[in-house]
Amino acid sequence: MYCTACGTALLADARFCTRCGRPRDTQAVTTVDDGKPRERVIDVILDFSGSKNPARPGTSIAESDAPAHPEATRWGDVVPANRTNYRPDGIGLANPRIVTASDRYTPPVSKRATAGQTITVMVVLFALLAWAGNLSATRNGATRDGQAGSASPQPPATAVPAPVSNEAKAEAVALLGSAIYKVEEGNLALAIEQARQAQEKWPAYADAANFLADITPKATATAAAMQAKATAVAAAPGGSAAGLLSERDAIARVLPSVVHIATNSSVGTGYVVRDNLIATNAHVVSTNPTAEIRTQDGKTLIGQVVARDAKQDIALIKVSASRLPVVTLANSKSLRPGDTLMAVGYALDLRGGPSITRGVYSTHRTMQGVTYVQTDAPLNPGNSGGPLVSLKGEVVGMNTMGLKNDFGTDVRGLYFAVAIEAIQAIVTTIPK
């Protein structure tokens, strides 16, 4: 143990620090808690009564022959017999006495069960549970130790359907309403699917069951009739399945009639609609009276603009050459949504032959009094005036434009060709 005032090691039997004179009983005692009960005894032997007995450790300042210590200012302050610079700072007892304090205590010990104790407790619990289970089974008439119980066997429990939440019921009602709407649209297959989903969400939904019982035979009959009609149309001469070509053969039938058109202001595409007549867009030739024509075999011809319809964006150019390959014009109204269409033209005026893009027919759309064939076959500058070709190798429209948004960016998948009927109407007005 060391003095807390000066750090000097304290002797085992010393009552005062040998260096600074501080009483031992005022020192901080370092304790070690080893978890065992112990008896702490504090012995304080002080003599502050002013006795001059040399056996006493302290002498009163008032009766001492030594000069008064400069720091001893209060009554009862003492200095050790062998020191003159000590002040116990106000500690004084009227009479010397021995103070003994005995404190017995038991430090807290953490209550942690060992692994063995835990296992023992678990085994006991399982044994109790097993005993309780056997007792219950015996009371209910179940067999125990190979002996049949006296009670009669219990009847099997009847399965109780799980309750259906209000949310599931609401979803089922919504699905059935959508199914009814699909019937009005003619989509019976989707109507049946949604009704089945409604029945899965709410098995006790009587309306869904009645709907399925009523609509399923009708859907089956309708599907059979549609299949029979499609088979008959495909088998008939000139039917929709007759005359369809591969994409390569369809393009090969039209490509010789496609020409490159150039004027002082622009370039574009055209195709031969009659022996000496070429069709293109009006905005390709603009106000120019003539245009340069380059055919697929490399010939360059000068053509005369003989017809121009700015509203429908159609122009006709007459050339002096003859025996030019002519395209076959078809009825664009025979197209069905999903039919394959291909656009042919000199996109971006790239060197070499024309470019070919592929898409499908969507619908006929009338804008500002002009009827267009809508497709998703991509069109680019230079495609203008070129043919829109079906899988029969026939021209159903003249590629004209795409749409742009408010920022000037092309809208993808929305491209338009003037319906071929408008070109045919103008061609018939030009004398041969």
Secondary structure, DSSP 8 states (H G I E B T S, - for coil): -B-TTT--B--TT-SB-TTT--BGGGS-------SS-EEEE--EEE--S----TTSSEEETTT-SS---TT--STT-EEETT-SS---TT---SS-EEE--EEEE---------HHHHHHHHHHHHHHHHHHHHHHHHHTT--BTTB--SS--------------HHHHHHHHHHHHHHHHHHHHT-HHHHHHHHHHHHHH-TT-HHHHHHHHHHHHHHHHHHHHHHHHHHHHHHSTT-TTTT---HHHHHHHHGGGEEEEE-SS-EEEEEEEETTEEEE-HHHHTT-SEEEEE-TTS-EEEEEEEEEETTTTEEEEE-S--------B--GGG--TT-EEEEEE-GGG-SSS-EEEEEEEEEEEEETTEEEEEE-S---TT-TT-EEEETTS-EEEEEEEEEE-TTS-EEEEEEEEEEHHHHHHHHTTS--
